[in-house]
């Protein structure tokens, strides 16, 4: 997703979710991108087809997303993991300390 504009990211995500895919973004979206994604999704919901998205962001642990040099220098990353999928298929998303689990139904 690096190098793509916000709208290109949103379109890529929505097209994938419409096909029934679950999208996992390693670096997440900015708050503005998340807002725009929700806005565009709401405009595309229709009763006989697309039912929307389920989106959940999880902060990554500091040790897992910071390089050794960065940890030694005291750097902290604020990136997060974001999971996005079809609202009619994702029943729940849950994150423990080292595990993300999802209950997904097949449609």
Gaussian input, Z-matrix of N, CA and C with variables (Angstrom, degrees):
# hf/3-21g

backbone

0 1
 N
 C     1     B1
 C     2     B2     1     A1
 N     3     B3     2     A2     1     D1
 C     4     B4     3     A3     2     D2
 C     5     B5     4     A4     3     D3
 N     6     B6     5     A5     4     D4
 C     7     B7     6     A6     5     D5
 C     8     B8     7     A7     6     D6
 N     9     B9     8     A8     7     D7
 C    10    B10     9     A9     8     D8
 C    11    B11    10    A10     9     D9
 N    12    B12    11    A11    10    D10
 C    13    B13    12    A12    11    D11
 C    14    B14    13    A13    12    D12
 N    15    B15    14    A14    13    D13
 C    16    B16    15    A15    14    D14
 C    17    B17    16    A16    15    D15
 N    18    B18    17    A17    16    D16
 C    19    B19    18    A18    17    D17
 C    20    B20    19    A19    18    D18
 N    21    B21    20    A20    19    D19
 C    22    B22    21    A21    20    D20
 C    23    B23    22    A22    21    D21
 N    24    B24    23    A23    22    D22
 C    25    B25    24    A24    23    D23
 C    26    B26    25    A25    24    D24
 N    27    B27    26    A26    25    D25
 C    28    B28    27    A27    26    D26
 C    29    B29    28    A28    27    D27
 N    30    B30    29    A29    28    D28
 C    31    B31    30    A30    29    D29
 C    32    B32    31    A31    30    D30
 N    33    B33    32    A32    31    D31
 C    34    B34    33    A33    32    D32
 C    35    B35    34    A34    33    D33
 N    36    B36    35    A35    34    D34
 C    37    B37    36    A36    35    D35
 C    38    B38    37    A37    36    D36
 N    39    B39    38    A38    37    D37
 C    40    B40    39    A39    38    D38
 C    41    B41    40    A40    39    D39
 N    42    B42    41    A41    40    D40
 C    43    B43    42    A42    41    D41
 C    44    B44    43    A43    42    D42
 N    45    B45    44    A44    43    D43
 C    46    B46    45    A45    44    D44
 C    47    B47    46    A46    45    D45
 N    48    B48    47    A47    46    D46
 C    49    B49    48    A48    47    D47
 C    50    B50    49    A49    48    D48
 N    51    B51    50    A50    49    D49
 C    52    B52    51    A51    50    D50
 C    53    B53    52    A52    51    D51
 N    54    B54    53    A53    52    D52
 C    55    B55    54    A54    53    D53
 C    56    B56    55    A55    54    D54
 N    57    B57    56    A56    55    D55
 C    58    B58    57    A57    56    D56
 C    59    B59    58    A58    57    D57
 N    60    B60    59    A59    58    D58
 C    61    B61    60    A60    59    D59
 C    62    B62    61    A61    60    D60
 N    63    B63    62    A62    61    D61
 C    64    B64    63    A63    62    D62
 C    65    B65    64    A64    63    D63
 N    66    B66    65    A65    64    D64
 C    67    B67    66    A66    65    D65
 C    68    B68    67    A67    66    D66
 N    69    B69    68    A68    67    D67
 C    70    B70    69    A69    68    D68
 C    71    B71    70    A70    69    D69
 N    72    B72    71    A71    70    D70
 C    73    B73    72    A72    71    D71
 C    74    B74    73    A73    72    D72
 N    75    B75    74    A74    73    D73
 C    76    B76    75    A75    74    D74
 C    77    B77    76    A76    75    D75
 N    78    B78    77    A77    76    D76
 C    79    B79    78    A78    77    D77
 C    80    B80    79    A79    78    D78
 N    81    B81    80    A80    79    D79
 C    82    B82    81    A81    80    D80
 C    83    B83    82    A82    81    D81
 N    84    B84    83    A83    82    D82
 C    85    B85    84    A84    83    D83
 C    86    B86    85    A85    84    D84
 N    87    B87    86    A86    85    D85
 C    88    B88    87    A87    86    D86
 C    89    B89    88    A88    87    D87
 N    90    B90    89    A89    88    D88
 C    91    B91    90    A90    89    D89
 C    92    B92    91    A91    90    D90
 N    93    B93    92    A92    91    D91
 C    94    B94    93    A93    92    D92
 C    95    B95    94    A94    93    D93
 N    96    B96    95    A95    94    D94
 C    97    B97    96    A96    95    D95
 C    98    B98    97    A97    96    D96
 N    99    B99    98    A98    97    D97
 C   100   B100    99    A99    98    D98
 C   101   B101   100   A100    99    D99
 N   102   B102   101   A101   100   D100
 C   103   B103   102   A102   101   D101
 C   104   B104   103   A103   102   D102
 N   105   B105   104   A104   103   D103
 C   106   B106   105   A105   104   D104
 C   107   B107   106   A106   105   D105
 N   108   B108   107   A107   106   D106
 C   109   B109   108   A108   107   D107
 C   110   B110   109   A109   108   D108
 N   111   B111   110   A110   109   D109
 C   112   B112   111   A111   110   D110
 C   113   B113   112   A112   111   D111
 N   114   B114   113   A113   112   D112
 C   115   B115   114   A114   113   D113
 C   116   B116   115   A115   114   D114
 N   117   B117   116   A116   115   D115
 C   118   B118   117   A117   116   D116
 C   119   B119   118   A118   117   D117
 N   120   B120   119   A119   118   D118
 C   121   B121   120   A120   119   D119
 C   122   B122   121   A121   120   D120
 N   123   B123   122   A122   121   D121
 C   124   B124   123   A123   122   D122
 C   125   B125   124   A124   123   D123
 N   126   B126   125   A125   124   D124
 C   127   B127   126   A126   125   D125
 C   128   B128   127   A127   126   D126
 N   129   B129   128   A128   127   D127
 C   130   B130   129   A129   128   D128
 C   131   B131   130   A130   129   D129
 N   132   B132   131   A131   130   D130
 C   133   B133   132   A132   131   D131
 C   134   B134   133   A133   132   D132
 N   135   B135   134   A134   133   D133
 C   136   B136   135   A135   134   D134
 C   137   B137   136   A136   135   D135
 N   138   B138   137   A137   136   D136
 C   139   B139   138   A138   137   D137
 C   140   B140   139   A139   138   D138
 N   141   B141   140   A140   139   D139
 C   142   B142   141   A141   140   D140
 C   143   B143   142   A142   141   D141
 N   144   B144   143   A143   142   D142
 C   145   B145   144   A144   143   D143
 C   146   B146   145   A145   144   D144
 N   147   B147   146   A146   145   D145
 C   148   B148   147   A147   146   D146
 C   149   B149   148   A148   147   D147
 N   150   B150   149   A149   148   D148
 C   151   B151   150   A150   149   D149
 C   152   B152   151   A151   150   D150
 N   153   B153   152   A152   151   D151
 C   154   B154   153   A153   152   D152
 C   155   B155   154   A154   153   D153
 N   156   B156   155   A155   154   D154
 C   157   B157   156   A156   155   D155
 C   158   B158   157   A157   156   D156
 N   159   B159   158   A158   157   D157
 C   160   B160   159   A159   158   D158
 C   161   B161   160   A160   159   D159
 N   162   B162   161   A161   160   D160
 C   163   B163   162   A162   161   D161
 C   164   B164   163   A163   162   D162
 N   165   B165   164   A164   163   D163
 C   166   B166   165   A165   164   D164
 C   167   B167   166   A166   165   D165
 N   168   B168   167   A167   166   D166
 C   169   B169   168   A168   167   D167
 C   170   B170   169   A169   168   D168
 N   171   B171   170   A170   169   D169
 C   172   B172   171   A171   170   D170
 C   173   B173   172   A172   171   D171
 N   174   B174   173   A173   172   D172
 C   175   B175   174   A174   173   D173
 C   176   B176   175   A175   174   D174
 N   177   B177   176   A176   175   D175
 C   178   B178   177   A177   176   D176
 C   179   B179   178   A178   177   D177
 N   180   B180   179   A179   178   D178
 C   181   B181   180   A180   179   D179
 C   182   B182   181   A181   180   D180
 N   183   B183   182   A182   181   D181
 C   184   B184   183   A183   182   D182
 C   185   B185   184   A184   183   D183
 N   186   B186   185   A185   184   D184
 C   187   B187   186   A186   185   D185
 C   188   B188   187   A187   186   D186
 N   189   B189   188   A188   187   D187
 C   190   B190   189   A189   188   D188
 C   191   B191   190   A190   189   D189
 N   192   B192   191   A191   190   D190
 C   193   B193   192   A192   191   D191
 C   194   B194   193   A193   192   D192
 N   195   B195   194   A194   193   D193
 C   196   B196   195   A195   194   D194
 C   197   B197   196   A196   195   D195
 N   198   B198   197   A197   196   D196
 C   199   B199   198   A198   197   D197
 C   200   B200   199   A199   198   D198
 N   201   B201   200   A200   199   D199
 C   202   B202   201   A201   200   D200
 C   203   B203   202   A202   201   D201
 N   204   B204   203   A203   202   D202
 C   205   B205   204   A204   203   D203
 C   206   B206   205   A205   204   D204
 N   207   B207   206   A206   205   D205
 C   208   B208   207   A207   206   D206
 C   209   B209   208   A208   207   D207
 N   210   B210   209   A209   208   D208
 C   211   B211   210   A210   209   D209
 C   212   B212   211   A211   210   D210
 N   213   B213   212   A212   211   D211
 C   214   B214   213   A213   212   D212
 C   215   B215   214   A214   213   D213
 N   216   B216   215   A215   214   D214
 C   217   B217   216   A216   215   D215
 C   218   B218   217   A217   216   D216
 N   219   B219   218   A218   217   D217
 C   220   B220   219   A219   218   D218
 C   221   B221   220   A220   219   D219
 N   222   B222   221   A221   220   D220
 C   223   B223   222   A222   221   D221
 C   224   B224   223   A223   222   D222
 N   225   B225   224   A224   223   D223
 C   226   B226   225   A225   224   D224
 C   227   B227   226   A226   225   D225
 N   228   B228   227   A227   226   D226
 C   229   B229   228   A228   227   D227
 C   230   B230   229   A229   228   D228
 N   231   B231   230   A230   229   D229
 C   232   B232   231   A231   230   D230
 C   233   B233   232   A232   231   D231
 N   234   B234   233   A233   232   D232
 C   235   B235   234   A234   233   D233
 C   236   B236   235   A235   234   D234
 N   237   B237   236   A236   235   D235
 C   238   B238   237   A237   236   D236
 C   239   B239   238   A238   237   D237
 N   240   B240   239   A239   238   D238
 C   241   B241   240   A240   239   D239
 C   242   B242   241   A241   240   D240
 N   243   B243   242   A242   241   D241
 C   244   B244   243   A243   242   D242
 C   245   B245   244   A244   243   D243
 N   246   B246   245   A245   244   D244
 C   247   B247   246   A246   245   D245
 C   248   B248   247   A247   246   D246
 N   249   B249   248   A248   247   D247
 C   250   B250   249   A249   248   D248
 C   251   B251   250   A250   249   D249
 N   252   B252   251   A251   250   D250
 C   253   B253   252   A252   251   D251
 C   254   B254   253   A253   252   D252
 N   255   B255   254   A254   253   D253
 C   256   B256   255   A255   254   D254
 C   257   B257   256   A256   255   D255
 N   258   B258   257   A257   256   D256
 C   259   B259   258   A258   257   D257
 C   260   B260   259   A259   258   D258
 N   261   B261   260   A260   259   D259
 C   262   B262   261   A261   260   D260
 C   263   B263   262   A262   261   D261
 N   264   B264   263   A263   262   D262
 C   265   B265   264   A264   263   D263
 C   266   B266   265   A265   264   D264
 N   267   B267   266   A266   265   D265
 C   268   B268   267   A267   266   D266
 C   269   B269   268   A268   267   D267
 N   270   B270   269   A269   268   D268
 C   271   B271   270   A270   269   D269
 C   272   B272   271   A271   270   D270
 N   273   B273   272   A272   271   D271
 C   274   B274   273   A273   272   D272
 C   275   B275   274   A274   273   D273
 N   276   B276   275   A275   274   D274
 C   277   B277   276   A276   275   D275
 C   278   B278   277   A277   276   D276
 N   279   B279   278   A278   277   D277
 C   280   B280   279   A279   278   D278
 C   281   B281   280   A280   279   D279
 N   282   B282   281   A281   280   D280
 C   283   B283   282   A282   281   D281
 C   284   B284   283   A283   282   D282
 N   285   B285   284   A284   283   D283
 C   286   B286   285   A285   284   D284
 C   287   B287   286   A286   285   D285
 N   288   B288   287   A287   286   D286
 C   289   B289   288   A288   287   D287
 C   290   B290   289   A289   288   D288
 N   291   B291   290   A290   289   D289
 C   292   B292   291   A291   290   D290
 C   293   B293   292   A292   291   D291
 N   294   B294   293   A293   292   D292
 C   295   B295   294   A294   293   D293
 C   296   B296   295   A295   294   D294
 N   297   B297   296   A296   295   D295
 C   298   B298   297   A297   296   D296
 C   299   B299   298   A298   297   D297
 N   300   B300   299   A299   298   D298
 C   301   B301   300   A300   299   D299
 C   302   B302   301   A301   300   D300
 N   303   B303   302   A302   301   D301
 C   304   B304   303   A303   302   D302
 C   305   B305   304   A304   303   D303
 N   306   B306   305   A305   304   D304
 C   307   B307   306   A306   305   D305
 C   308   B308   307   A307   306   D306
 N   309   B309   308   A308   307   D307
 C   310   B310   309   A309   308   D308
 C   311   B311   310   A310   309   D309
 N   312   B312   311   A311   310   D310
 C   313   B313   312   A312   311   D311
 C   314   B314   313   A313   312   D312
 N   315   B315   314   A314   313   D313
 C   316   B316   315   A315   314   D314
 C   317   B317   316   A316   315   D315
 N   318   B318   317   A317   316   D316
 C   319   B319   318   A318   317   D317
 C   320   B320   319   A319   318   D318

   B1=1.4496
   B2=1.5217
   B3=1.3266
   B4=1.4618
   B5=1.5203
   B6=1.2964
   B7=1.4508
   B8=1.5206
   B9=1.3252
   B10=1.4661
   B11=1.5268
   B12=1.3271
   B13=1.4563
   B14=1.5267
   B15=1.3155
   B16=1.4610
   B17=1.5279
   B18=1.3233
   B19=1.4686
   B20=1.5281
   B21=1.3204
   B22=1.4676
   B23=1.5243
   B24=1.3321
   B25=1.4658
   B26=1.5257
   B27=1.3279
   B28=1.4576
   B29=1.5278
   B30=1.3212
   B31=1.4665
   B32=1.5286
   B33=1.3191
   B34=1.4649
   B35=1.5316
   B36=1.3220
   B37=1.4663
   B38=1.5203
   B39=1.3226
   B40=1.4659
   B41=1.5230
   B42=1.3180
   B43=1.4633
   B44=1.5331
   B45=1.3184
   B46=1.4636
   B47=1.5262
   B48=1.3254
   B49=1.4698
   B50=1.5241
   B51=1.3164
   B52=1.4711
   B53=1.5253
   B54=1.3362
   B55=1.4565
   B56=1.5338
   B57=1.3414
   B58=1.4530
   B59=1.5192
   B60=1.3169
   B61=1.4668
   B62=1.5224
   B63=1.3146
   B64=1.4618
   B65=1.5199
   B66=1.3186
   B67=1.4590
   B68=1.5201
   B69=1.3266
   B70=1.4636
   B71=1.5139
   B72=1.3286
   B73=1.4629
   B74=1.5173
   B75=1.2986
   B76=1.4603
   B77=1.5253
   B78=1.3260
   B79=1.4646
   B80=1.5205
   B81=1.3077
   B82=1.4595
   B83=1.5097
   B84=1.3128
   B85=1.4606
   B86=1.5211
   B87=1.3086
   B88=1.4625
   B89=1.5301
   B90=1.3280
   B91=1.4700
   B92=1.5343
   B93=1.3286
   B94=1.4694
   B95=1.5214
   B96=1.3371
   B97=1.4646
   B98=1.5269
   B99=1.3380
   B100=1.4616
   B101=1.5257
   B102=1.3197
   B103=1.4683
   B104=1.5249
   B105=1.3177
   B106=1.4646
   B107=1.5297
   B108=1.3418
   B109=1.4613
   B110=1.5207
   B111=1.3148
   B112=1.4642
   B113=1.5316
   B114=1.3221
   B115=1.4655
   B116=1.5348
   B117=1.3292
   B118=1.4667
   B119=1.5283
   B120=1.3255
   B121=1.4615
   B122=1.5195
   B123=1.3222
   B124=1.4679
   B125=1.5287
   B126=1.3192
   B127=1.4638
   B128=1.5279
   B129=1.3460
   B130=1.4601
   B131=1.5269
   B132=1.3215
   B133=1.4650
   B134=1.5263
   B135=1.3385
   B136=1.4562
   B137=1.5313
   B138=1.3310
   B139=1.4597
   B140=1.5322
   B141=1.3098
   B142=1.4577
   B143=1.5244
   B144=1.3038
   B145=1.4623
   B146=1.5132
   B147=1.3017
   B148=1.4612
   B149=1.5187
   B150=1.3463
   B151=1.4655
   B152=1.5196
   B153=1.3231
   B154=1.4559
   B155=1.5154
   B156=1.3217
   B157=1.4640
   B158=1.5176
   B159=1.3026
   B160=1.4632
   B161=1.5222
   B162=1.3183
   B163=1.4665
   B164=1.5137
   B165=1.3153
   B166=1.4646
   B167=1.5225
   B168=1.3154
   B169=1.4672
   B170=1.5153
   B171=1.3122
   B172=1.4541
   B173=1.5198
   B174=1.3233
   B175=1.4705
   B176=1.5205
   B177=1.3187
   B178=1.4557
   B179=1.5140
   B180=1.3163
   B181=1.4604
   B182=1.5215
   B183=1.3055
   B184=1.4682
   B185=1.5180
   B186=1.3189
   B187=1.4565
   B188=1.5184
   B189=1.3239
   B190=1.4586
   B191=1.5260
   B192=1.3112
   B193=1.4612
   B194=1.5284
   B195=1.2823
   B196=1.4543
   B197=1.5269
   B198=1.3082
   B199=1.4618
   B200=1.5233
   B201=1.3125
   B202=1.4593
   B203=1.5253
   B204=1.3202
   B205=1.4622
   B206=1.5178
   B207=1.3341
   B208=1.4586
   B209=1.5128
   B210=1.3367
   B211=1.4695
   B212=1.5212
   B213=1.3384
   B214=1.4636
   B215=1.5299
   B216=1.3259
   B217=1.4632
   B218=1.5282
   B219=1.3269
   B220=1.4578
   B221=1.5179
   B222=1.3333
   B223=1.4640
   B224=1.5253
   B225=1.3173
   B226=1.4515
   B227=1.5102
   B228=1.3281
   B229=1.4590
   B230=1.5180
   B231=1.3092
   B232=1.4552
   B233=1.5254
   B234=1.3420
   B235=1.4538
   B236=1.5178
   B237=1.3308
   B238=1.4438
   B239=1.5111
   B240=1.3007
   B241=1.4500
   B242=1.5200
   B243=1.3270
   B244=1.4576
   B245=1.5170
   B246=1.3350
   B247=1.4590
   B248=1.5239
   B249=1.3382
   B250=1.4627
   B251=1.5256
   B252=1.3220
   B253=1.4552
   B254=1.5153
   B255=1.3335
   B256=1.4686
   B257=1.5277
   B258=1.3207
   B259=1.4634
   B260=1.5264
   B261=1.3258
   B262=1.4570
   B263=1.5224
   B264=1.3270
   B265=1.4616
   B266=1.5256
   B267=1.3231
   B268=1.4626
   B269=1.5222
   B270=1.3230
   B271=1.4535
   B272=1.5261
   B273=1.3444
   B274=1.4645
   B275=1.5210
   B276=1.3120
   B277=1.4631
   B278=1.5186
   B279=1.3290
   B280=1.4549
   B281=1.5199
   B282=1.3049
   B283=1.4573
   B284=1.5184
   B285=1.3208
   B286=1.4534
   B287=1.5219
   B288=1.3128
   B289=1.4636
   B290=1.5265
   B291=1.3258
   B292=1.4616
   B293=1.5244
   B294=1.3338
   B295=1.4549
   B296=1.5150
   B297=1.3161
   B298=1.4570
   B299=1.5169
   B300=1.3214
   B301=1.4576
   B302=1.5237
   B303=1.3242
   B304=1.4654
   B305=1.5191
   B306=1.3108
   B307=1.4525
   B308=1.5312
   B309=1.3411
   B310=1.4515
   B311=1.5213
   B312=1.3276
   B313=1.4603
   B314=1.5249
   B315=1.3142
   B316=1.4669
   B317=1.5036
   B318=1.3005
   B319=1.4672
   B320=1.4962
   A1=111.57
   A2=116.03
   A3=118.22
   A4=109.46
   A5=116.61
   A6=121.80
   A7=114.04
   A8=117.98
   A9=121.26
   A10=109.17
   A11=115.17
   A12=119.41
   A13=108.55
   A14=116.51
   A15=121.12
   A16=111.45
   A17=117.64
   A18=120.62
   A19=111.47
   A20=118.35
   A21=120.46
   A22=110.04
   A23=117.13
   A24=120.92
   A25=110.81
   A26=116.31
   A27=121.55
   A28=110.39
   A29=117.53
   A30=121.05
   A31=110.79
   A32=117.65
   A33=122.06
   A34=110.63
   A35=116.54
   A36=121.31
   A37=110.02
   A38=117.77
   A39=120.74
   A40=112.10
   A41=117.59
   A42=119.91
   A43=110.59
   A44=117.33
   A45=121.27
   A46=111.15
   A47=116.81
   A48=120.85
   A49=110.39
   A50=118.16
   A51=121.79
   A52=110.97
   A53=117.40
   A54=122.35
   A55=112.06
   A56=116.94
   A57=121.09
   A58=114.71
   A59=117.17
   A60=121.01
   A61=111.00
   A62=115.23
   A63=121.64
   A64=106.24
   A65=116.41
   A66=122.80
   A67=108.79
   A68=116.10
   A69=121.89
   A70=107.27
   A71=115.60
   A72=121.34
   A73=108.76
   A74=115.32
   A75=120.53
   A76=112.48
   A77=116.92
   A78=118.62
   A79=112.75
   A80=117.73
   A81=121.04
   A82=113.86
   A83=114.67
   A84=123.14
   A85=108.71
   A86=115.41
   A87=118.59
   A88=107.96
   A89=118.21
   A90=119.80
   A91=112.32
   A92=117.83
   A93=120.92
   A94=111.13
   A95=116.70
   A96=120.28
   A97=110.91
   A98=117.26
   A99=120.55
   A100=110.52
   A101=117.31
   A102=121.18
   A103=111.19
   A104=116.40
   A105=120.90
   A106=110.29
   A107=118.11
   A108=121.92
   A109=110.51
   A110=116.99
   A111=121.51
   A112=110.37
   A113=116.75
   A114=121.19
   A115=111.24
   A116=116.68
   A117=120.88
   A118=109.87
   A119=117.19
   A120=121.00
   A121=110.93
   A122=116.87
   A123=120.80
   A124=111.18
   A125=117.62
   A126=120.11
   A127=112.08
   A128=117.92
   A129=121.14
   A130=113.82
   A131=117.99
   A132=120.77
   A133=109.27
   A134=115.64
   A135=120.06
   A136=109.22
   A137=117.54
   A138=120.87
   A139=114.87
   A140=118.95
   A141=120.10
   A142=113.85
   A143=118.06
   A144=119.20
   A145=113.03
   A146=115.57
   A147=122.83
   A148=110.89
   A149=116.63
   A150=120.44
   A151=113.58
   A152=118.19
   A153=120.71
   A154=112.63
   A155=114.80
   A156=120.68
   A157=110.39
   A158=114.18
   A159=122.79
   A160=104.15
   A161=117.19
   A162=121.00
   A163=108.99
   A164=115.34
   A165=120.56
   A166=108.02
   A167=116.41
   A168=121.62
   A169=109.32
   A170=115.30
   A171=122.30
   A172=109.03
   A173=118.03
   A174=118.44
   A175=109.18
   A176=116.43
   A177=120.18
   A178=108.72
   A179=116.19
   A180=119.49
   A181=109.15
   A182=115.92
   A183=120.75
   A184=111.78
   A185=117.80
   A186=119.86
   A187=112.48
   A188=118.64
   A189=119.44
   A190=112.90
   A191=119.15
   A192=118.17
   A193=113.08
   A194=118.53
   A195=122.29
   A196=108.08
   A197=116.65
   A198=120.56
   A199=109.80
   A200=115.76
   A201=120.68
   A202=110.77
   A203=116.69
   A204=120.34
   A205=110.42
   A206=116.30
   A207=120.26
   A208=112.19
   A209=117.25
   A210=120.59
   A211=110.67
   A212=116.53
   A213=119.86
   A214=110.92
   A215=116.45
   A216=120.80
   A217=111.65
   A218=117.60
   A219=120.71
   A220=114.56
   A221=117.50
   A222=120.22
   A223=110.31
   A224=115.87
   A225=121.19
   A226=108.72
   A227=115.52
   A228=121.05
   A229=109.15
   A230=116.68
   A231=120.28
   A232=111.23
   A233=117.52
   A234=119.20
   A235=110.05
   A236=114.74
   A237=119.45
   A238=109.55
   A239=115.35
   A240=122.83
   A241=107.66
   A242=117.72
   A243=121.59
   A244=109.16
   A245=115.93
   A246=122.63
   A247=107.43
   A248=115.96
   A249=121.81
   A250=108.34
   A251=116.13
   A252=119.54
   A253=111.64
   A254=116.40
   A255=120.52
   A256=110.88
   A257=116.60
   A258=121.43
   A259=111.92
   A260=117.51
   A261=119.39
   A262=113.37
   A263=118.23
   A264=121.39
   A265=113.28
   A266=118.10
   A267=120.56
   A268=108.81
   A269=115.84
   A270=121.36
   A271=111.25
   A272=116.64
   A273=119.86
   A274=109.95
   A275=115.17
   A276=123.67
   A277=107.09
   A278=116.44
   A279=119.80
   A280=109.41
   A281=117.32
   A282=121.76
   A283=109.68
   A284=114.52
   A285=121.01
   A286=106.65
   A287=116.45
   A288=119.39
   A289=112.87
   A290=118.31
   A291=120.29
   A292=113.51
   A293=118.34
   A294=121.03
   A295=111.45
   A296=116.22
   A297=120.88
   A298=106.53
   A299=116.55
   A300=120.34
   A301=109.46
   A302=114.35
   A303=120.60
   A304=108.92
   A305=116.02
   A306=122.05
   A307=105.76
   A308=116.15
   A309=121.46
   A310=108.81
   A311=116.29
   A312=120.47
   A313=109.17
   A314=115.82
   A315=120.38
   A316=108.84
   A317=117.16
   A318=121.23
   A319=110.12
   D1=-13.84
   D2=178.24
   D3=-60.33
   D4=137.50
   D5=178.22
   D6=89.60
   D7=-5.74
   D8=178.68
   D9=-93.32
   D10=149.20
   D11=175.55
   D12=-74.09
   D13=166.99
   D14=179.57
   D15=-58.11
   D16=-44.58
   D17=-178.97
   D18=-67.84
   D19=-34.22
   D20=176.07
   D21=-64.68
   D22=-41.86
   D23=177.24
   D24=-61.61
   D25=-47.25
   D26=-178.17
   D27=-61.98
   D28=-44.16
   D29=179.92
   D30=-64.36
   D31=-42.56
   D32=179.02
   D33=-62.06
   D34=-44.01
   D35=179.26
   D36=-64.06
   D37=-50.34
   D38=-177.39
   D39=-63.90
   D40=-39.76
   D41=178.29
   D42=-63.02
   D43=-40.52
   D44=179.16
   D45=-66.92
   D46=-44.08
   D47=-178.99
   D48=-66.85
   D49=-37.35
   D50=177.23
   D51=-60.03
   D52=-31.61
   D53=178.50
   D54=-80.48
   D55=-1.77
   D56=178.91
   D57=94.82
   D58=6.67
   D59=-179.67
   D60=-81.85
   D61=154.24
   D62=171.54
   D63=-105.49
   D64=125.93
   D65=-176.26
   D66=-102.28
   D67=129.10
   D68=175.96
   D69=-116.89
   D70=117.74
   D71=179.76
   D72=-102.48
   D73=120.38
   D74=-177.43
   D75=-67.94
   D76=-35.52
   D77=-178.13
   D78=-106.20
   D79=2.34
   D80=175.40
   D81=70.96
   D82=-171.34
   D83=178.33
   D84=-119.67
   D85=156.63
   D86=174.23
   D87=-73.07
   D88=161.23
   D89=177.13
   D90=-56.59
   D91=-37.94
   D92=177.91
   D93=-65.17
   D94=-40.97
   D95=178.91
   D96=-66.05
   D97=-40.81
   D98=177.26
   D99=-61.75
   D100=-43.49
   D101=178.54
   D102=-61.70
   D103=-45.12
   D104=-179.81
   D105=-66.04
   D106=-38.28
   D107=177.12
   D108=-59.81
   D109=-45.40
   D110=178.81
   D111=-64.75
   D112=-42.30
   D113=179.70
   D114=-61.38
   D115=-47.53
   D116=-179.58
   D117=-66.16
   D118=-39.70
   D119=178.64
   D120=-60.20
   D121=-46.15
   D122=-178.99
   D123=-60.79
   D124=-34.27
   D125=179.93
   D126=-74.16
   D127=-17.36
   D128=-177.05
   D129=-102.91
   D130=-3.11
   D131=-179.90
   D132=-70.82
   D133=133.67
   D134=174.13
   D135=-140.71
   D136=152.26
   D137=-171.94
   D138=-64.72
   D139=-28.26
   D140=-176.05
   D141=-101.81
   D142=9.31
   D143=-177.72
   D144=-147.41
   D145=-106.10
   D146=-174.78
   D147=-68.29
   D148=124.08
   D149=-176.78
   D150=-101.93
   D151=1.51
   D152=178.31
   D153=108.53
   D154=-170.27
   D155=-176.72
   D156=-124.94
   D157=158.89
   D158=168.67
   D159=-115.20
   D160=128.86
   D161=-177.55
   D162=-131.27
   D163=135.96
   D164=178.23
   D165=-143.82
   D166=132.86
   D167=177.76
   D168=-113.44
   D169=139.89
   D170=-178.75
   D171=-126.03
   D172=124.21
   D173=175.14
   D174=-64.46
   D175=137.30
   D176=177.25
   D177=-84.16
   D178=150.45
   D179=179.33
   D180=-67.20
   D181=148.27
   D182=-177.00
   D183=-60.89
   D184=-36.28
   D185=-177.75
   D186=-73.77
   D187=-26.38
   D188=-176.70
   D189=-82.81
   D190=-22.63
   D191=-176.05
   D192=-119.91
   D193=16.33
   D194=176.77
   D195=-119.59
   D196=135.73
   D197=179.28
   D198=-68.09
   D199=161.94
   D200=179.08
   D201=-57.24
   D202=-44.78
   D203=178.66
   D204=-62.00
   D205=-41.98
   D206=179.11
   D207=-62.34
   D208=-41.15
   D209=178.65
   D210=-65.83
   D211=-38.60
   D212=179.24
   D213=-66.55
   D214=-33.26
   D215=-179.58
   D216=-86.54
   D217=-4.31
   D218=177.75
   D219=86.64
   D220=14.97
   D221=-179.38
   D222=-73.13
   D223=144.00
   D224=176.29
   D225=-126.05
   D226=132.50
   D227=177.94
   D228=-95.40
   D229=148.65
   D230=178.37
   D231=-112.51
   D232=13.72
   D233=-178.65
   D234=-67.68
   D235=160.74
   D236=-177.24
   D237=-143.41
   D238=157.93
   D239=176.94
   D240=-93.13
   D241=132.75
   D242=-179.75
   D243=-123.58
   D244=130.96
   D245=177.73
   D246=-113.87
   D247=128.54
   D248=-178.22
   D249=-132.72
   D250=131.13
   D251=179.29
   D252=-152.63
   D253=175.90
   D254=179.73
   D255=-64.90
   D256=133.05
   D257=-177.04
   D258=-63.24
   D259=-29.94
   D260=-178.52
   D261=-82.04
   D262=-2.59
   D263=179.96
   D264=-114.43
   D265=-32.91
   D266=-177.95
   D267=-86.33
   D268=115.24
   D269=-179.72
   D270=-86.61
   D271=-41.85
   D272=178.53
   D273=-158.38
   D274=151.46
   D275=173.38
   D276=-126.79
   D277=135.59
   D278=-178.24
   D279=-143.42
   D280=139.09
   D281=178.23
   D282=-121.14
   D283=123.31
   D284=169.45
   D285=-95.15
   D286=-170.09
   D287=-177.49
   D288=-59.82
   D289=-40.93
   D290=-176.98
   D291=-127.59
   D292=11.60
   D293=-174.37
   D294=-142.12
   D295=133.52
   D296=171.58
   D297=-109.53
   D298=127.98
   D299=178.75
   D300=-122.49
   D301=149.87
   D302=179.68
   D303=-137.10
   D304=139.11
   D305=173.04
   D306=-101.95
   D307=115.54
   D308=-172.87
   D309=-124.97
   D310=132.77
   D311=176.18
   D312=-101.02
   D313=148.52
   D314=177.35
   D315=-90.52
   D316=134.61
   D317=-179.43
   D318=-121.05

